Amino acid sequence: MSLSQAQKKAFRSIGHHLNPVVTVSENGLSEGVLAELDRALEDHELVKVKLALGDRNDRQAMINDLTEASRGELVQTIGKVALLYRHNPRVNPKLSNIQRFENHHGRR
């Protein structure tokens, strides 16, 4: 499923207020990093990932690898932070960043 421009815009608005929950270091994508990202996407659907890599090309390659490995979609990249989304049809509404935002702001 590919996100529409309207969805990406809404998710960027939500993501603006989020803190990174996963950090990828120079060591790359370890099993621990992938497991943590999978858990975060499962619980929250929309998460920020910090990439502690100096080279822009390395960061872009890592973002591509993260997106593919997590089966998620890239919403936005700003500097060393990527915003990833993966829909979870059985998400806990109290944990989902999207549903919490919509409920808090009277949307739905």
C-alpha positions in Angstrom: 0.0 0.0 0.0 1.4 3.3 -1.0 0.6 6.4 1.1 -1.3 9.3 -0.6 0.2 12.8 -0.4 -2.7 13.7 2.0 -1.8 10.8 4.3 1.9 11.7 4.2 1.1 15.3 5.1 -1.1 14.2 8.0 1.6 11.8 9.2 4.3 14.5 8.9 2.1 16.7 11.2 1.8 13.9 13.7 5.5 12.9 13.4 6.6 16.5 14.1 5.8 16.0 17.8 7.4 12.5 18.1 10.8 11.7 19.5 13.0 9.0 17.9 12.4 5.6 19.4 15.1 3.7 17.6 18.7 4.8 16.8 20.8 3.2 14.1 24.5 3.6 14.7 27.6 3.1 12.6 27.2 -0.7 13.4 24.3 -0.8 11.0 21.2 -3.0 11.2 21.7 -5.5 13.9 19.0 -8.0 14.9 18.4 -6.0 18.0 17.8 -2.8 16.0 15.4 -4.6 13.6 13.5 -6.2 16.5 13.1 -2.9 18.3 11.9 -1.2 15.1 9.5 -4.0 14.4 8.1 -3.7 18.0 7.8 0.1 17.7 6.0 -0.1 14.4 3.7 -2.8 15.7 2.8 -0.7 18.8 2.8 2.8 17.4 2.5 2.5 13.6 4.3 5.8 13.1 7.8 6.2 14.5 10.9 8.3 14.2 14.3 6.6 13.6 17.6 8.5 14.3 20.5 7.6 12.0 23.8 8.2 13.7 25.7 8.1 10.4 27.8 11.0 9.1 27.6 10.4 5.3 24.4 11.4 3.5 24.7 8.5 1.0 25.2 6.0 3.9 22.1 7.4 5.6 20.0 7.1 2.5 21.1 3.5 1.9 20.3 2.7 5.6 16.9 4.3 5.3 16.2 2.1 2.2 17.3 -1.0 4.1 15.3 0.0 7.2 12.1 0.6 5.1 12.5 -2.7 3.3 13.4 -4.8 6.4 10.5 -3.3 8.4 8.0 -3.7 5.6 7.2 0.0 6.4 6.8 3.1 4.3 9.0 6.1 4.4 7.0 9.2 5.2 9.7 11.8 5.5 13.5 12.3 6.0 14.9 15.4 7.6 18.7 15.4 8.2 19.5 12.3 10.4 15.9 11.4 11.2 13.5 9.3 9.2 9.7 9.0 9.8 8.4 5.5 9.1 4.9 4.1 9.0 3.5 0.6 9.0 -0.3 0.0 9.3 -1.3 -2.5 12.0 -5.0 -3.5 11.8 -4.9 -4.8 15.4 -3.1 -1.9 16.9 -3.9 -0.8 20.5 -5.6 2.6 20.2 -3.8 3.8 23.3 -0.4 3.1 21.8 -0.9 4.1 18.2 0.5 7.6 17.6 -2.0 8.1 14.8 -5.1 7.1 16.7 -4.0 9.0 19.9 -3.4 12.1 17.8 -6.8 11.8 16.0 -8.6 11.1 19.3 -6.9 14.0 21.0 -7.7 16.4 18.1 -11.3 15.3 17.6 -10.7 13.6 14.2 -12.2 10.4 12.9 
